[in-house]
Amino acid sequence: MLDAILASTASDSGSHTVTAADFAALPLPESYRAVTVRKDEAEMFAGLTTREKDPRKSLHVDEVPVPELGPGEALVAVMASSVNYNSVWTSIFEPISTFNFLERYGKSSPLAARHDLPYHIIGSDLAGVVLRTGPGVNAWHPGDEVVAHCLSVELESADGHNDTMLDPEQRIWGFETNFGGLAEIALVKSNQLMPKPKHLTWEEAASPGLVNSTAYRQLVSRNGAGMKQGDNVLIWGASGGLGSYATQFALAGGANPICVVSSPQKADICRAMGAEAIIDRNAEGYKFWKDEHNQDPREWKRLGKRIRELTGGEDVDIVFEHPGRETFGASVYVTRKGGTIVTCASTSGYNHEYDNRYLWMSLKRIVGSHFANYREAWEANRLIAKGKIHPTLSKTYRLEETGQAAYDVHRNLHQGKVGVLALAPQEGLGVRDHELREKHIDAINRFRNV
């Protein structure tokens, strides 16, 4: 299988040397290697604080059987994947064990029962090659080079047909479903597939999917903040997995990002992306909480003053929120009258507290945003493919090192995104459009060079 993929992608011209029929004729293995958490270890971190929980102890590389292929699905040979924060949540069994998701999904249909297993194959990104397609799949064929977004929907309810994220059966693949992308083979619904950007390596192409699509919906889409030219956008963690794409979208869309970072190195990354307004929250000593129960409004005001110094006296139109509890009170306060706080996560805690006077009396909006629908994911991937937005890959690990990769993300020791090689034997493979790559090579390598 790997030999066929490498032979197919070896041509600089981009022409296939192995046909779709050749791929369809390849025998599937009976089993494959995958990164898993185990159901019988779900209580292994009981009594520990979040920070004390170590993904290196809970993530395993196991040999697992190839799942049955159902209608509308595809099996993909995974060349590379990446670690997202949902992989960290799964690995530390917070806020609940993901086996709860798998059990609930398994009860929904006989086909979904495949997902309810004593192990959970994690991972919500991939770049690879289609191996097999199930009945009813016409748009994709064996041998197609693809990336996958992580939205899994059934669309049997009317609720999801204006926006598939509103489907009552909406799930995040590899987090709320099994057979995820941190593995040598993955099972996806065919409507998760998108064309692999031809100028990127496997590991580069695998890294944007979840965070790029999430940032697109959250910031650009009408379902999120609906950013426009000239907007001032406060971006927490502006050099991180989500924030680095939000920063790029703001710059590409004519907005003014105000990038909040936690070190001079991360500030340098934001400057390299083209941002000028930068706040190093550690260097400037912001402490939004006096203690566990009380916030410090004086710090909100100090942040607001600093923002106005950077914007020529203007408050922010949009706050790109994802830290959650630690920053949310400040985010509500500093947003301009009529502005928008859009949130997609709570990495520092789910129980947000803010002073509602600054929300209702100033007509501000809080918008919840979760991943992206297929159209938004496709548009976000299209911008990657055109070289308008670039991957933020900083480091790549082997499949056996996924525990360490998740640990680094958990402890915020990383920049941008970290990739994981699955079937790809080394970095640097899979490029088809060398001319486009050369045009953007500095931007592609921006996070590696820090």
Secondary structure, 3 states (H helix, E strand, C coil): CHHHHHHHCCCCCCCCCCCHHHHHHCCCCCEEEEEEEEHHHCCCCCCCCCCCCCHHHHCEEEEEECCCCCCCEEEEEEEEEEECHHHHHHHHCCCCCCHHHHHHHHCCCCCHHHHCCCEEECCCCEEEEEEEECCCCCCCCCCCEEEECCEECCCCCHHHCCCHHHCCCCEECCCCCCCCCCECEEEEEHHHEEECCCCCCHHHHHCCHHHHHHHHHHHHCCCCCCCCCCCEEEEECCCCCCHHHHHHHHHHCCCEEEEEECCHHHHHHHHHHCCCEEEECCCCCCCCECCCCCECHHHHHHHHHHHHHHHCCCCEEEEEECCCCCCHHHHHHHEEEEEEEEECCCCCCCCCCCCCHHHHCCCCEEEECCCCCHHHHHHHHHHHHCCCCCCCEEEEEEHHHHHHHHHHHHCCCCCCEEEEECCCCCCCCCCCCHHHHHHCHHHHCCCCCC
